[in-house]
Amino acid sequence: MDKPNYFHWWQKLSVPSRLLMIGLAAPILALNFWTLASISNYFGVLIGIIVIASLLAFLLNYPVSWCVQRGLRREPASIIVALLAISILFGIGIILIPIAFNQAQQLANRLPDWLESGRQQLILLSQQVEERGVSLNLDVLAVQAFDRLQGQLQALTKSLLNIALGTVSSVLDILIDVLVTIILTFYLLQHGDELWDSLIDWLPEESQQPVSETLRSSFQNYFIGQLLFGICMTSVLVPTFLILKVPFGLLFGLTIGTMALIPFGGTVGIILVTCLVTLQNIWLGLKLLAAAVVVQQILDNLVAPRILGTMTGLNPAWVFISILIGAKAGGLIGVVIAVPTAVVIKTALISLRLRMVSPDSAATPDIPVVSVESETKAQPVSRIS
């Protein structure tokens, strides 16, 4: 029995009529987006807990499934994996967070001296250039620029430390949020498939399996890829910085590795850390930049393809735009889920366009499963650093 073509009416419309329909639909979509953004701001903490718990359950589901395949029941497997993950995170936090926080305080105290050192180096460079007959007046520009930069950086570091201290002062609220997140994560580990199937059942029958596969593949490729890349960056950069005797090497390595969890974050982190170290010692800053870029390129071109394979995905411009929209709509949580959400939207739009153009595609829809891990459309390297 032939399935109905729900887009038959679209085929009968002329081009001006189609443009008019799109123009009428655009304000409605914008209003819906604004409504969703307002709701997400109102329920910010609750939505953040749900998203974090869903991501943790999604990542932990792989070791749980591995245990289930080897004969262990899902309930004890979920308990074992959850306790093991909590133990690892707690151990890492106890060891690294106090050291990193201590180094952050020391960096905030030494930052004015670094700025003064950077200004002196720029003035010396200006004098050397003037001795060769070229007048650039870099000394005047250096004084103005570094005075302004010093005020902004000091205000930024003070605000960050105040936020951290304020976070520590509200330990009870954090413990409650963490406890709720752990409980919800454990529940999703046990009953996530049932909840997922109940949501997918609302879709048309012919779209349920393709949509489910697309969502799982997009989020899997993105989060596992970014997580592995961030861990590898941190594991390699921290000892590298310590070998190079970079001041605050642990803090800088953790900063770059953490920022590498989001697209383009690794590159931004490398530039930021390089600028800070260059203020103290320009040659050490160049060594740090060279080492970080080499590590990043090795991971991009050798490690990531072996782990994730050859993939195709969003254009880097759309990745950047989706991150900006996610940051505006949902803050940090929006940045985290922006790229895989954009991939799902892109895939859905491609499927919708195919159905509208080809009436036969409605009978046997084939929603392409697209990954997000490449910077170009046809490159074997699949990283957005």
Protein Blocks (a to p, Z undefined) as FASTA:
>chain_A
ZZddfklmmmmpcfklmmmmmmmmmmmmmmmmmmmmmmmmmmmmmmmmmmmmmmmmmmmm
mmmmmmmmnopafklmmmmmmmmmmmmmmmmmmmmmmmmmmmmmmmmmmmmmmmmmmmmm
mmmmmmmmmmnopaehlmmmmmmmmmmmmmmmmmmmmmmmmmmmmmmmmmmmmmmmmmmm
mmmmmmmmmmmmmmmmmmmmmpcfklmmmmmmmmmmmmmmmmmmmmmmmmmmmmmmmmmm
mmnopghklmmmmmmmmmmmpghklmmmmmmmmmmmmmmommlmmmmmmmmmmmmmmmmm
mmmmmmnopaddddfklmmmmmmmmmmmnommlmmmmmmmmmmmmmmmmmmmmmmmmmml
mmmgcdddddfkbfbfbdfbfcdZZ
